[in-house]
Amino acid sequence: GLLILIQLKFIVFNLRSLLWPYGLDPSQLRELKLLPYKSRSPQLNVRRYFADLLSIISNHFHLCPTARHLAVYLLDLFMDRYDISVQQLHQVALSCLILASKFEEKEERVPKLEQLNSLSCMTSM
């Protein structure tokens, strides 16, 4: 759990470090040429499930489409590089959604971890 969160923060840190030298703030991430998604994940067969799950959860919390797309993008980057259990992917997907909402939403709209953990959809699969 903690190692996964550290690795996700490292990916986000690398994205931020690309932004700041050009005077861009993190909210302008969508305008940046992003790291390539190579579609080489050993778990590509569950990508659709997690993309749908992120969409459902982001709609539940009324997050903007940009936050949802960024969350899926971060999940894609992670899945391209790591092969972990499906249960761990649930945690990674939630972490991606939290990180994406922190970039794209006002602080009061960012879902709390307790709220995300209490969702019934997180107990499936």
Secondary structure by P-SEA (a helix, b strand, c coil): caaaaaaaaaaaaaaaaacccccccccccccccccccccccccccaaaaaaaaaaaaaaaacccaaaaaaaaaaaaaaaacccccaaaaaaaaaaaaaaaaaacccccccccaaaaaaccccccc
